[in-house]
Amino acid sequence: MNFIFLNGGMGDYAAWQRSIEWLCEKATWIHGALIVPTYFVEFAEHFIGKHKHWTVCDYKSLEQIPKVNELPFRGPVELQRESLNATGAHLATCGWVYFTNKEKAPPGYEYYSQFEQSYLDGMELPDEAKGLEQGKYAIFTTGMTTDSRKVPPGGWVPIIQHVIDKGLTPVFLGKDTMITGNALNIHTSFDPSIDFTKGIDLRNKTSMLQAASIMSRAAFVIGHDNGLLHLAGCTEVPIIFGYNIALPEHREPLRKVKKTYNVVLNQKELACYGCQSEFNFLINFNFRKCLYDDLACMSKLFSNGGDKWKQKIDLVLAGKPDVR
């Protein structure tokens, strides 16, 4: 049986991975091939490579599978407008539905796949990252992939400065393009008002596993609803996670260790906040753009010099739990 991770991005794949692990471990009669984008191969192989009746296949190698067009596939291979996204369901829940026909994770599998810290500590890193001292830097994931999650110009600038003022080095992660294997390759934009020379710029310089290693030793990882935050969810690093179209119950990384600090609005601040979660499904609308075309939610999330974000940073550094 072939299982396919192509209709989505890094966050989707990281959230779906646990359901594939369950199949490897519990459905031992299945000999499976997990077909993934090139950049995700090393992640998938790390978690399922020990299962000899499974293999990981780069989507570019599909033509090497005999009679591939005659083989059954499980996964979101439908058109984007027809497939289940995270509307009304957690990203991880989508994986269980797609691949195991389960409505929720079985006991013991409720959380994202977790890296062993010893494995991450042994990772060879880019030269620019080798001098980073554990807990002395903060990871910023500032890339923007959809119009509906576009950060206002300059929105990150005062937050980056706040981190510098706290004595931490900003480290920037992300890639310009993630090749997903379908027609919707994910192109990332970065706000030109950010001065990346104020920290260590590792954009386009790491693999997924290198990024996970670097994030795992940071004081925290901060960003707005992007795939790297879900990759961070496979470690124990504190995450400061911003939301606008989807609410925390549909996006927050699932971990045994509760270290996610949510940057949110409430509906008194903006009635349409959490539109994708609250509206559920709208015909011919996938929430890649703002329904009202004003992105008021993003303006409010980053208003007052990013105060909402700074408050969460201060909580993390003080070792205090999130205030919900």
PAFIDREN-430123 format. One record per residue (C-alpha): residue in one letter; x, y, z. Coordinates in pm, whole numbers, plus 50000, padded with zeros to 5 digits. Example, Ala and Ser with C-alpha at 12.3 -4.5 7.8 and 13.67 -1.06 7.14 Angstrom:
// PAFIDREN-430123
a512304955050780;s513674989450714;
// end
This chain:
// PAFIDREN-430123
m500005000050000;n501275034749913;f500715064050148;i501285098750016;f502355131550181;l502105156549897;n499055178649941;g500255201250221;g503355216450375;m505885208950646;g503425214550929;d500925190450777;y503535163450723;a505025166551073;a501515164251220;w500545134351004;q503715114451073;r502475098751396;s499615081051220;i502095064450984;e504195053151281;w501105036851431;l500555017651107;c504195006451107;e503994994251465;k500464980351486;a499404970751133;t502374948051075;w500654930150787;i500954961750579;h504044966150365;g503965003250301;a505665029750093;l505465065350227;i505835089349936;v507035123850039;p508655155449901;t512445154949882;y512975177650181;f510875155150407;v512655122450326;e515165124350613;f512455132050868;a510275102850754;e513205078850736;h514295087851088;f510965077351236;i509925048051018;g513265035650883;k513565009351156;h510454991851021;k511824969150751;h508414962850593;w508155000150514;t510095022550281;v510275060050223;c510095071149863;d510915105349721;y507985115349502;k510465120649218;s511085082949221;l507465073049171;e508195061348818;q510475034648968;i507515017149131;p506214989748899;k502744997348763;v502485027248997;n499285039848833;e497545007048918;l498465007549287;p496165020149563;f497075051949746;r495925066050078;g496285102850144;p495125137250034;v495665133549661;e492455151549568;l492305186549432;q493075212949694;r489465225149706;e488155189949765;s490605176350021;l490295179350394;n492545206750530;a492735217950891;t489295234050878;g487425221251179;a490075195251263;h493515195251415;l496345189451167;a497185156751339;t493535145951325;c493645150050947;g496465124650937;w494505098651131;v491505103450902;y493545101850583;f495755072150658;t494045050350922;n490345058850892;k490325068351260;e488635099151402;k491285103951670;a494635090451777;p494705057551971;p495945059452332;g499675065652345;y499765081452000;e498105114852077;y501275135052032;y503635144751753;s506615122651682;q509425132551919;f513145133851846;e515545120852106;q517625150252221;s520795129452209;y520195123651838;l519685160651770;d522765169651974;g524875147651746;m523695164751428;e526325181051207;l525325217651166;p526175245750925;d529305264951026;e527275295851120;a525335275751378;k528235257851547;g528955285851795;l525405288751926;e525245283852301;q522285264752437;g519545287552570;k521335319252456;y519485324252130;a515895325852003;i514635312051673;f512505334651453;t510425318351178;t509315349050986;g508525333950645;m505045339950503;t503395315150265;t499765326150224;d498085359950195;s495735352150484;r498695348950724;k500735378350601;v502455397450881;p502185435550849;p505385451950719;g507715458451010;g505605437051244;w508525415651359;v511025444351395;p510165455751752;i509795419451865;i513265410851734;q514635441251915;h512895430452236;v514725397152216;i518045414652159;d517355437152459;k516845405552666;g520395394652580;l519465367552330;t520755363351976;p518035361651708;v518485332251471;f516435331851151;l515255299450990;g513205292550679;k513445285950308;d512405305850003;t510665276049843;m509455242449970;i508945217849685;t505905197849794;g505495175049496;n502125188349384;a501155218249175;l501095240949480;n504775243749568;i505075265949873;h506885298749810;t507925318850113;s508335356350138;f510295374950404;d509575410450517;p512315432650367;s512105456050668;i513695429150887;d517425434750933;f518655398950929;t522195410551008;k521065417451366;g521225380151427;i522415348251261;d520735342650927;l520345305550858;r517615308850598;n518105284350310;k521065268650494;t519575239350687;s517855206450626;m514745197950827;l516695177751081;q519375204451115;a516625229851178;a515095207151443;s518485203551611;i519085241051620;m515565248051747;s515795221652020;r518555240652202;a517055275452170;a515525295652453;f512355294752244;v511025293851888;i508685321651777;g506575326051466;h503115328751319;d501345296651208;n504015280350993;g505555246350933;l508735252051132;l506645257051446;h505215222151396;l508705208451340;a509645224851671;g506705205651817;c508745173951761;t511175186952028;e510695200652380;v511655236752301;p509175263552417;i507145276452120;i505525310752091;f502845304451830;g500625330751667;y497195323151524;n494675341651312;i492555320651074;a492745289051285;l492405286751663;p494865268951894;e492655238251925;h493125232951551;r496795242551515;e498735239551839;p501465212751831;l500515182752043;r503195174152298;k503325157152635;v505365186352763;k503125217252760;k505475244152636;t503435262952376;y502605299452440;n499715310952224;v499485346052080;v495785351352014;l492975376351988;n489495371652124;q486215378351947;k485665410052146;e488785423351980;l487685410851638;a484455392451562;c485795372851263;y488945360851439;g489535323551389;c487505323751069;q488735290350936;s487995272951264;e484685290151329;f483195290050980;n484115253850906;f483605248650532;l482745275050274;i482135263749917;n485035273049686;f486935291149964;n490105276550117;f491135305150352;r494345312050165;k493055347750138;c491215369450388;l487465366250344;y487035403750400;d490265413550223;d491515435550508;l493595412150732;a492415430751037;c493395400851251;m497055403351156;s497115440751214;k495705435751563;l498045406851646;f501065428751578;s499665461851708;n501235482951983;g504745473251887;g504035436051915;d503025437852283;k501155404652272;w504305387252151;k506595405052396;q504385394452688;k504745357952587;i508505361652546;d508725375552897;l506695346353034;v508965320952867;l512145337552993;a510695339853345;g509885302753337;k506185309553388;p503335290553220;d501225305852946;v498345328253045;r495265317952847;
// end
